[in-house]
Amino acid sequence: MAITVRVPTQLRSLTNGVSEVTVNGENVGEALADLGDQFPGLSDRIFDDSGAIRRFVNIFLADEDVRFLDGPQTKVSDSQVISIVPAVAGGAF
C-alpha cells in the first residue's frame, strides 16, 4: 500500500532534498521503517535506541498526532499522508 511521508526541511539532507517519499506499511511504524530503509540514517533521527519515536519528533497521520492514536501501531490506509514535524522550541515574548 502506498503512503506518502512528508519530510521536513531539517531532514531533507538525508533524503537527497526530496520533500515527499512514497513508502509501504500497514501502520505508521512500518511506513517509517520503510522510509529509513530507503534513506539510511533517517531512522536514527526519528526513533530512539528503544525504537520509540523521539520526544522532539511529532508524527502526524493526516491531521492527527499519532501519540494520541495508537503511536507507531496506528494503522494506515492506501494514499494517506504521514508528516514528520520536528518540535520547535525557544524564543521570547
DSSP file with accessible surface (Angstrom, degrees, kcal/mol):
  #  RESIDUE AA STRUCTURE BP1 BP2  ACC     N-H-->O    O-->H-N    N-H-->O    O-->H-N    TCO  KAPPA ALPHA  PHI   PSI    X-CA   Y-CA   Z-CA
    1    1 A M              0   0   79      0, 0.0     2,-0.5     0, 0.0    24,-0.5   0.000 360.0 360.0 360.0 135.1    0.0    0.0    0.0
    2    2 A A        +     0   0   42     22,-0.1    77,-3.3    20,-0.1     2,-0.4  -0.752 360.0 175.0 -92.5 122.6    1.4    3.4   -1.0
    3    3 A I  E     -A   23   0A   0     20,-2.7    20,-3.1    -2,-0.5     2,-0.4  -0.961  24.0-133.3-123.3 142.8    1.7    6.0    1.7
    4    4 A T  E     -Ab  22  81A  34     76,-2.3    78,-3.2    -2,-0.4     2,-0.5  -0.826  14.5-161.6 -97.7 133.6    3.3    9.5    1.4
    5    5 A V  E     -Ab  21  82A   0     16,-3.0    16,-2.4    -2,-0.4     2,-0.6  -0.973  10.3-145.8-113.0 125.7    5.7   10.7    4.0
    6    6 A R  E     -Ab  20  83A 122     76,-3.1    78,-2.0    -2,-0.5    14,-0.2  -0.817  15.1-152.9 -90.5 123.7    6.3   14.5    4.1
    7    7 A V        -     0   0    3     12,-3.1    78,-0.1    -2,-0.6     5,-0.1  -0.834  13.3-126.3-101.4 127.5    9.9   15.1    5.2
    8    8 A P    >>  -     0   0   16      0, 0.0     3,-1.8     0, 0.0     4,-0.8  -0.287  26.0-107.4 -71.2 159.2   10.7   18.4    6.9
    9    9 A T  G >4 S+     0   0  101      1,-0.3     3,-1.1     2,-0.2     4,-0.4   0.863 116.6  62.7 -52.0 -40.1   13.4   20.7    5.6
   10   10 A Q  G 34 S+     0   0  116      1,-0.3    -1,-0.3     2,-0.1     3,-0.2   0.730 110.5  38.4 -62.3 -23.0   15.7   19.7    8.5
   11   11 A L  G X4 S+     0   0   16     -3,-1.8     3,-1.8     1,-0.1     4,-0.4   0.467  87.0  94.9-107.2  -1.8   15.9   16.1    7.4
   12   12 A R  G X<>S+     0   0   81     -3,-1.1     5,-3.3    -4,-0.8     3,-0.9   0.720  70.8  71.6 -68.4 -17.7   16.0   16.6    3.6
   13   13 A S  G > 5S+     0   0   97     -4,-0.4     3,-0.5     1,-0.2    -1,-0.3   0.804  99.9  49.8 -64.6 -23.3   19.7   16.3    3.6
   14   14 A L  G < 5S+     0   0   42     -3,-1.8    -1,-0.2     1,-0.2    -2,-0.2   0.583 110.8  48.3 -88.2 -12.8   19.2   12.6    4.3
   15   15 A T  G X 5S-     0   0    0     -3,-0.9     3,-1.7    -4,-0.4    -1,-0.2   0.064 117.9-105.3-113.2  22.4   16.6   12.2    1.5
   16   16 A N  T < 5S-     0   0  143     -3,-0.5    -3,-0.2     1,-0.3     3,-0.1   0.845  79.2 -54.4  57.7  33.4   18.7   13.9   -1.2
   17   17 A G  T 3 <S+     0   0   53     -5,-3.3     2,-0.3     1,-0.3    -1,-0.3   0.421  97.8 145.3  85.7  -1.0   16.5   17.0   -1.0
   18   18 A V    <   -     0   0   60     -3,-1.7    -1,-0.3    -6,-0.4     3,-0.1  -0.525  32.2-167.9 -75.9 133.0   13.2   15.1   -1.5
   19   19 A S  S    S+     0   0   54     -2,-0.3   -12,-3.1     1,-0.2     2,-0.4   0.697  73.2  36.2 -94.2 -22.9   10.3   16.6    0.4
   20   20 A E  E     -A    6   0A  97    -14,-0.2     2,-0.4   -16,-0.0    -1,-0.2  -0.999  65.8-174.0-134.4 135.0    7.8   13.7   -0.1
   21   21 A V  E     -A    5   0A   9    -16,-2.4   -16,-3.0    -2,-0.4     2,-0.5  -0.974  21.5-132.0-128.8 139.4    8.6   10.0   -0.3
   22   22 A T  E     +A    4   0A  87     -2,-0.4     2,-0.3   -18,-0.2   -18,-0.2  -0.803  36.0 169.8 -91.6 128.3    6.3    7.1   -1.1
   23   23 A V  E     -A    3   0A   0    -20,-3.1   -20,-2.7    -2,-0.5     2,-0.3  -0.813  25.2-129.9-129.9 172.9    6.6    4.2    1.4
   24   24 A N        +     0   0   90     -2,-0.3    10,-0.3     6,-0.2     2,-0.2  -0.909  40.5 119.4-124.1 153.5    4.8    1.0    2.2
   25   25 A G        -     0   0   11    -24,-0.5    51,-0.1    -2,-0.3     3,-0.1  -0.784  56.7-123.2 162.6 157.0    3.5   -0.4    5.5
   26   26 A E  S    S+     0   0  104     -2,-0.2    50,-1.9    49,-0.1     2,-0.3   0.662  97.6  17.5 -88.9 -21.6    0.4   -1.5    7.4
   27   27 A N  B  > S-E   75   0B   8     48,-0.3     4,-2.4    -3,-0.1    48,-0.2  -0.872  90.7 -92.8-142.6 175.1    1.0    1.0   10.2
   28   28 A V  H  > S+     0   0    0     46,-2.2     4,-2.8    43,-0.3     5,-0.2   0.907 121.5  53.0 -59.4 -43.6    2.9    4.2   10.9
   29   29 A G  H  > S+     0   0   14     43,-3.2     4,-2.2     1,-0.2    -1,-0.2   0.919 111.0  46.0 -60.5 -43.6    5.9    2.3   12.4
   30   30 A E  H  > S+     0   0   91     42,-0.4     4,-2.3     2,-0.2    -1,-0.2   0.896 112.2  51.5 -66.5 -39.2    6.3    0.1    9.3
   31   31 A A  H  X S+     0   0    0     -4,-2.4     4,-2.1     2,-0.2    -2,-0.2   0.927 112.4  45.4 -63.5 -43.4    5.9    3.0    7.0
   32   32 A L  H  X S+     0   0    1     -4,-2.8     4,-2.4     2,-0.2    -2,-0.2   0.857 110.4  54.4 -70.1 -32.3    8.6    5.0    8.9
   33   33 A A  H  X S+     0   0   42     -4,-2.2     4,-2.1    -5,-0.2    -1,-0.2   0.915 107.7  50.2 -65.2 -39.8   10.8    1.9    8.9
   34   34 A D  H  X S+     0   0   38     -4,-2.3     4,-2.1   -10,-0.3    -2,-0.2   0.911 108.6  52.8 -64.3 -39.0   10.5    1.6    5.1
   35   35 A L  H  X S+     0   0    0     -4,-2.1     4,-1.9     1,-0.2    -2,-0.2   0.937 109.4  49.2 -59.3 -45.1   11.5    5.3    4.9
   36   36 A G  H  < S+     0   0    7     -4,-2.4     6,-0.3     1,-0.2    -1,-0.2   0.842 108.4  53.3 -64.2 -33.1   14.5    4.5    7.0
   37   37 A D  H  < S+     0   0  130     -4,-2.1    -1,-0.2     1,-0.2    -2,-0.2   0.881 111.2  46.2 -68.0 -37.2   15.4    1.6    4.7
   38   38 A Q  H  < S+     0   0   83     -4,-2.1    -2,-0.2     1,-0.3    -1,-0.2   0.823 124.5  31.9 -72.9 -31.9   15.2    3.9    1.7
   39   39 A F  S >< S-     0   0   29     -4,-1.9     3,-1.9    -5,-0.2     4,-0.4  -0.804  85.7-143.5-132.4  88.5   17.3    6.6    3.3
   40   40 A P  T 3  S+     0   0  108      0, 0.0    -3,-0.1     0, 0.0    -4,-0.0  -0.182  84.5  29.2 -53.7 140.0   19.9    5.3    5.8
   41   41 A G  T 3> S+     0   0   34     -5,-0.1     4,-0.6     0, 0.0    -5,-0.1   0.078  94.0  94.9  97.2 -21.0   20.4    7.5    8.8
   42   42 A L  H X> S+     0   0    0     -3,-1.9     3,-1.1    -6,-0.3     4,-1.0   0.905  77.1  58.0 -71.5 -39.3   16.9    8.8    8.8
   43   43 A S  H >> S+     0   0   34     -4,-0.4     4,-3.4     1,-0.3     3,-0.6   0.866  99.5  59.6 -58.9 -36.6   15.6    6.3   11.3
   44   44 A D  H 34 S+     0   0  115      1,-0.2    -1,-0.3     2,-0.2    -2,-0.2   0.779 105.5  49.5 -63.2 -26.3   18.2    7.4   13.9
   45   45 A R  H << S+     0   0  124     -3,-1.1    -1,-0.2    -4,-0.6    -2,-0.2   0.703 119.4  36.5 -82.3 -22.8   16.7   10.9   13.7
   46   46 A I  H << S+     0   0    1     -4,-1.0     8,-3.0    -3,-0.6     2,-0.3   0.840 116.4  46.0 -97.6 -41.9   13.1    9.6   14.2
   47   47 A F  B  < S-F   53   0C  33     -4,-3.4     6,-0.2     6,-0.2    -1,-0.1  -0.798  71.1-136.8-109.5 147.0   13.5    6.7   16.7
   48   48 A D    >   -     0   0   53      4,-3.0     3,-1.8    -2,-0.3    -2,-0.1  -0.216  45.4 -83.0 -86.3-175.4   15.4    6.5   19.9
   49   49 A D  T 3  S+     0   0  170      1,-0.3    -1,-0.1     2,-0.1    -2,-0.0   0.748 130.0  53.7 -63.7 -23.9   17.5    3.5   20.9
   50   50 A S  T 3  S-     0   0  100      2,-0.1    -1,-0.3     3,-0.0     3,-0.1   0.469 119.7-107.4 -89.0  -2.7   14.5    1.6   22.3
   51   51 A G  S <  S+     0   0   45     -3,-1.8     2,-0.2     1,-0.3    -2,-0.1   0.461  77.2 131.7  92.1   1.0   12.6    2.1   19.0
   52   52 A A        -     0   0   42      1,-0.1    -4,-3.0    -5,-0.0    -1,-0.3  -0.533  69.8 -95.2 -83.1 153.9   10.2    4.7   20.3
   53   53 A I  B     -F   47   0C  20     -6,-0.2    -6,-0.2    -2,-0.2    -1,-0.1  -0.494  51.7-103.5 -66.2 131.9    9.5    7.9   18.4
   54   54 A R    >   -     0   0   67     -8,-3.0     3,-1.7    -2,-0.2    -1,-0.1  -0.248  24.4-120.2 -58.9 146.7   11.8   10.6   19.8
   55   55 A R  T 3  S+     0   0  228      1,-0.3    -1,-0.1    -3,-0.1    -2,-0.1   0.815 111.7  50.5 -59.0 -33.7   10.2   13.1   22.2
   56   56 A F  T 3  S+     0   0  114     31,-0.1    31,-3.3    30,-0.1     2,-0.5   0.351  96.4  82.2 -92.9  10.2   11.0   16.1   20.0
   57   57 A V  E <   -C   86   0A   7     -3,-1.7     2,-0.5    29,-0.2    27,-0.0  -0.960  63.4-160.9-115.5 123.6    9.7   14.5   16.8
   58   58 A N  E     -C   85   0A  38     27,-2.4    27,-3.4    -2,-0.5     2,-0.5  -0.889   2.2-161.1-103.7 133.7    6.0   14.7   16.1
   59   59 A I  E     -C   84   0A   1     -2,-0.5     7,-2.8    25,-0.2     2,-0.4  -0.972   7.4-168.1-117.4 124.3    4.4   12.3   13.6
   60   60 A F  E     -CD  83  65A  58     23,-2.7    23,-2.7    -2,-0.5     2,-0.6  -0.928  14.7-158.3-114.2 137.0    1.0   13.2   12.2
   61   61 A L  E >  S-CD  82  64A  12      3,-2.7     3,-2.3    -2,-0.4     2,-0.4  -0.976  81.5 -38.7-109.5 114.9   -1.3   10.9   10.2
   62   62 A A  T 3  S-     0   0   54     19,-2.7    21,-0.1    -2,-0.6    -2,-0.1  -0.543 127.8 -31.2  59.8-118.5   -3.5   13.2    8.2
   63   63 A D  T 3  S+     0   0  149     -2,-0.4     2,-0.5    -3,-0.1    -1,-0.3   0.203 118.0 101.3-111.4  16.0   -4.0   15.9   10.9
   64   64 A E  E <  S-D   61   0A 110     -3,-2.3    -3,-2.7     2,-0.0     2,-0.4  -0.885  71.7-127.7-109.2 129.4   -3.8   13.6   13.9
   65   65 A D  E >   -D   60   0A  24     -2,-0.5     3,-1.9    -5,-0.2    -5,-0.2  -0.577  18.5-141.1 -69.0 122.7   -0.8   13.3   16.2
   66   66 A V  G > >S+     0   0    0     -7,-2.8     5,-2.7    -2,-0.4     3,-1.4   0.726  96.4  72.5 -64.8 -18.0   -0.1    9.5   16.4
   67   67 A R  G 3 5S+     0   0   94     -8,-0.4    -1,-0.3     1,-0.3    -7,-0.1   0.795 100.3  46.4 -63.6 -26.3    0.8    9.9   20.1
   68   68 A F  G < 5S+     0   0  165     -3,-1.9    -1,-0.3     2,-0.1    -2,-0.2   0.348 118.6  44.6 -97.4   4.2   -2.9   10.4   20.7
   69   69 A L  T < 5S-     0   0   69     -3,-1.4    -3,-0.1    -4,-0.2    -4,-0.0   0.203 129.9 -52.6-108.7-121.8   -3.9    7.5   18.5
   70   70 A D  T > 5S-     0   0  120      1,-0.4     3,-1.6     5,-0.1    -3,-0.2   0.006  70.4-133.4-111.7  26.3   -2.0    4.1   18.7
   71   71 A G  G > <S-     0   0   15     -5,-2.7     3,-2.2     1,-0.3    -1,-0.4  -0.230  77.5 -11.0  58.6-143.3    1.5    5.5   18.3
   72   72 A P  G 3  S+     0   0   41      0, 0.0   -43,-3.2     0, 0.0   -42,-0.4   0.730 135.3  64.5 -61.8 -18.8    3.6    3.6   15.8
   73   73 A Q  G <  S+     0   0  123     -3,-1.6    -2,-0.2   -45,-0.2     2,-0.2   0.473  71.3 127.4 -83.6  -0.1    1.0    0.9   15.7
   74   74 A T    <   -     0   0   11     -3,-2.2   -46,-2.2    -4,-0.1   -45,-0.2  -0.383  64.1-121.3 -60.2 124.1   -1.6    3.3   14.2
   75   75 A K  B     -E   27   0B 142    -48,-0.2     2,-0.3    -2,-0.2   -48,-0.3  -0.365  26.4-155.5 -68.0 145.5   -3.0    1.7   11.1
   76   76 A V        -     0   0    7    -50,-1.9     2,-0.3   -51,-0.1   -51,-0.1  -0.913   1.6-146.0-122.1 152.1   -2.6    3.5    7.7
   77   77 A S    >   -     0   0   72     -2,-0.3     3,-2.0     1,-0.1   -50,-0.0  -0.789  39.9 -76.4-112.0 159.6   -4.7    3.2    4.6
   78   78 A D  T 3  S+     0   0   96     -2,-0.3   -75,-0.2     1,-0.3    -1,-0.1  -0.217 116.4  15.4 -54.0 136.5   -3.6    3.5    1.0
   79   79 A S  T 3  S+     0   0   91    -77,-3.3    -1,-0.3     1,-0.2   -76,-0.2   0.475  90.3 139.4  76.4   5.0   -2.9    7.1   -0.1
   80   80 A Q    <   -     0   0   57     -3,-2.0   -76,-2.3   -78,-0.3     2,-0.5  -0.378  47.9-127.6 -74.1 163.1   -2.7    8.5    3.4
   81   81 A V  E     -b    4   0A  36    -78,-0.2   -19,-2.7    -2,-0.1     2,-0.5  -0.948  15.7-164.0-118.5 129.1   -0.1   11.1    4.3
   82   82 A I  E     -bC   5  61A   0    -78,-3.2   -76,-3.1    -2,-0.5     2,-0.5  -0.935  10.7-160.4-106.3 132.0    2.3   10.9    7.2
   83   83 A S  E     -bC   6  60A  22    -23,-2.7   -23,-2.7    -2,-0.5     2,-0.6  -0.955   9.0-149.9-116.0 132.6    4.0   14.2    8.2
   84   84 A I  E     - C   0  59A   6    -78,-2.0   -25,-0.2    -2,-0.5   -27,-0.0  -0.899  20.5-178.9 -97.3 121.7    7.2   14.3   10.3
   85   85 A V  E     - C   0  58A  59    -27,-3.4   -27,-2.4    -2,-0.6     2,-0.1  -0.924  17.9-144.9-128.2 105.8    7.2   17.6   12.3
   86   86 A P  E     - C   0  57A  30      0, 0.0   -29,-0.2     0, 0.0     2,-0.1  -0.418  31.0-106.5 -66.3 142.5   10.2   18.4   14.5
   87   87 A A        -     0   0   54    -31,-3.3     2,-0.5    -2,-0.1   -31,-0.1  -0.407  30.3-141.5 -66.9 147.0    9.3   20.2   17.7
   88   88 A V        +     0   0  136     -2,-0.1     2,-0.3    -3,-0.1    -1,-0.0  -0.939  25.5 171.3-114.0 132.8   10.2   23.9   17.8
   89   89 A A        +     0   0   98     -2,-0.5     2,-0.2     0, 0.0     0, 0.0  -0.909  30.5  46.8-136.2 163.7   11.5   25.4   21.0
   90   90 A G        +     0   0   76     -2,-0.3     2,-0.1     1,-0.1    -2,-0.0  -0.463  47.2 115.0 103.1-175.2   12.9   28.7   22.1
   91   91 A G        -     0   0   82     -2,-0.2     2,-0.3     2,-0.0    -1,-0.1  -0.225  47.8-117.0  97.2 170.0   12.1   32.3   21.5
   92   92 A A              0   0   99     -2,-0.1     0, 0.0     0, 0.0     0, 0.0  -0.986 360.0 360.0-145.5 155.5   11.0   35.1   23.8
   93   93 A F              0   0  263     -2,-0.3    -2,-0.0     0, 0.0     0, 0.0  -0.773 360.0 360.0-106.8 360.0    7.9   37.2   24.3
